Amino acid sequence: MTKDTLKSPPKYRRETALVRGGLERSQFRETSEALFLNSGYVFDNAAQAEASFKGENDNYIYSRYGNPTVNMFQERLAELEGAEACFATATGMAAVFASLACQLNTGDRVVSSRAVFGSCHIIVDQILPRWGIETVFVDGTNLDEWEAALSQPTNAVFLESPSNPMLDLVDIAAVSELAHAAGACVIVDNVFATPLYQRPFELGADIVVYSATKHIDGQGRCLAGAVLADAEFMAEKFMPFYRHTGPSLSPFNAWIMLKSLETLSVRVERQCDASLDLAHFLQGQPKIKQVCHPGLDSHPQAELARRQMSGFGNLVTFEVDGGKAGAFRLADALSIVDISNNLGDTKSLICHPATTTHSRLSDEERAQLGISPGVLRISVGLEHIDDLKEDLERALATV
């Protein structure tokens, strides 16, 4: 098995791939995937070590470059996503940053959707320009803005769909066509849709990134990320950056992610069903100004959601009366739902984006994204839906 690129695995159906994809048993024939907690590897002789470092054989040489447990996670996720290659990273933000930094040079140009996670916005808005890279933000829902921004040569396009936290959608197929005409590589952060409900590669994306910390782990235990692309990009652009800058995933965290993938569809399907039920419930509450969920007919891009996604995720964003004070009062009054900026967990979590995930944005920037002081984002877990409704109903009574 090669360590820097992936073999073409058998094409299993989704549920089977989640359990069997990338499985590589050691000589001990263990049932559960083995955990290789080692940093380095030994060689039979000096000539074998030399050949390994030259890439003339398939030996593992250092766990920053490759590790059997990490490789199994990479292969399994690549098979699930339908990608030629995958590299796992220590965090989701390491995946986002590496996917951009590995291919950009001074004088290059990046176009990004404005509605992205706060740390992603910092990378595009502040870090890349320090390297002499031009960055342009557009309203991701507006194809006219994409067309105008991509009317000149561009090197990379970055977007997330659905977006954090307002669940705006980007027409990935249309933007990819415009981006490729401008010479750009399209990077899609697919974390809210998960690998189960949106297939960016089939829509024209070149690179897909994940924070595996979210739904893939799904139980609030470990940090991880992943970058998926074709084998040529990985070999020529990503792998040299990855090997020499060190954002690699630890074997232990990779093992956690491997085991978590086995239950991904079971967990997320139930969470998604519950989130749509909860969204309908919140729509009927008099103290709620608006409810955002791609599965609602009231979502401004409901048609695109049905065309682009096979499911709508477990996030519900809503605006409560009373601004920041009303939002804080509601969040503090919840007894089941925990206050946390994480998402995709088996436990339902709520956060106030304006003061947490997007607090580094200016008031004007948040207003452009629709993140008002009364907006709350809830990640629906695996609790009974009636308990969640009753908890929110009690909390709304305090607003």
Rosetta blueprint (number, residue, H / E / L):
1 M L
2 T L
3 K L
4 D L
5 T L
6 L L
7 K L
8 S L
9 P L
10 P L
11 K L
12 Y L
13 R L
14 R H
15 E H
16 T H
17 A H
18 L H
19 V H
20 R H
21 G L
22 G L
23 L L
24 E L
25 R L
26 S L
27 Q L
28 F L
29 R L
30 E L
31 T L
32 S L
33 E L
34 A L
35 L L
36 F L
37 L L
38 N L
39 S L
40 G E
41 Y L
42 V L
43 F L
44 D L
45 N L
46 A H
47 A H
48 Q H
49 A H
50 E H
51 A H
52 S H
53 F H
54 K L
55 G L
56 E L
57 N L
58 D L
59 N L
60 Y L
61 I L
62 Y E
63 S L
64 R L
65 Y L
66 G L
67 N L
68 P H
69 T H
70 V H
71 N H
72 M H
73 F H
74 Q H
75 E H
76 R H
77 L H
78 A H
79 E H
80 L H
81 E H
82 G L
83 A L
84 E L
85 A E
86 C E
87 F E
88 A E
89 T E
90 A L
91 T L
92 G H
93 M H
94 A H
95 A H
96 V H
97 F H
98 A H
99 S H
100 L H
101 A H
102 C L
103 Q L
104 L L
105 N L
106 T L
107 G L
108 D L
109 R E
110 V E
111 V E
112 S E
113 S E
114 R L
115 A L
116 V L
117 F L
118 G H
119 S H
120 C H
121 H H
122 I H
123 I H
124 V H
125 D H
126 Q H
127 I H
128 L H
129 P H
130 R H
131 W L
132 G L
133 I L
134 E E
135 T E
136 V E
137 F E
138 V E
139 D L
140 G L
141 T L
142 N L
143 L H
144 D H
145 E H
146 W H
147 E H
148 A H
149 A H
150 L L
151 S L
152 Q L
153 P L
154 T L
155 N L
156 A E
157 V E
158 F E
159 L E
160 E E
161 S L
162 P L
163 S L
164 N L
165 P L
166 M L
167 L L
168 D L
169 L L
170 V L
171 D L
172 I H
173 A H
174 A H
175 V H
176 S H
177 E H
178 L H
179 A H
180 H H
181 A H
182 A L
183 G L
184 A L
185 C E
186 V E
187 I E
188 V E
189 D E
190 N L
191 V L
192 F L
193 A L
194 T H
195 P H
196 L H
197 Y H
198 Q L
199 R L
200 P H
201 F H
202 E H
203 L H
204 G L
205 A L
206 D L
207 I E
208 V E
209 V E
210 Y E
211 S E
212 A L
213 T H
214 K H
215 H H
216 I H
217 D H
218 G L
219 Q L
220 G L
221 R L
222 C L
223 L L
224 A L
225 G E
226 A E
227 V E
228 L E
229 A E
230 D L
231 A H
232 E H
233 F H
234 M H
235 A H
236 E H
237 K H
238 F H
239 M H
240 P H
241 F H
242 Y H
243 R H
244 H H
245 T H
246 G L
247 P L
248 S E
249 L L
250 S L
251 P H
252 F H
253 N H
254 A H
255 W H
256 I H
257 M H
258 L H
259 K H
260 S H
261 L H
262 E L
263 T L
264 L H
265 S H
266 V H
267 R H
268 V H
269 E H
270 R H
271 Q H
272 C H
273 D H
274 A H
275 S H
276 L H
277 D H
278 L H
279 A H
280 H H
281 F H
282 L H
283 Q H
284 G L
285 Q L
286 P L
287 K L
288 I E
289 K E
290 Q E
291 V E
292 C E
293 H L
294 P L
295 G L
296 L L
297 D L
298 S L
299 H L
300 P L
301 Q L
302 A H
303 E H
304 L H
305 A H
306 R H
307 R H
308 Q H
309 M L
310 S L
311 G L
312 F L
313 G L
314 N L
315 L E
316 V E
317 T E
318 F E
319 E E
320 V E
321 D L
322 G L
323 G H
324 K H
325 A H
326 G H
327 A H
328 F H
329 R H
330 L H
331 A H
332 D H
333 A H
334 L L
335 S L
336 I L
337 V L
338 D E
339 I E
340 S L
341 N L
342 N L
343 L L
344 G L
345 D L
346 T L
347 K L
348 S L
349 L E
350 I E
351 C E
352 H L
353 P H
354 A H
355 T H
356 T L
357 T L
358 H L
359 S L
360 R L
361 L L
362 S L
363 D H
364 E H
365 E H
366 R H
367 A H
368 Q H
369 L H
370 G L
371 I L
372 S L
373 P L
374 G L
375 V E
376 L E
377 R E
378 I E
379 S E
380 V L
381 G L
382 L L
383 E L
384 H L
385 I H
386 D H
387 D H
388 L H
389 K H
390 E H
391 D H
392 L H
393 E H
394 R H
395 A H
396 L H
397 A L
398 T L
399 V L
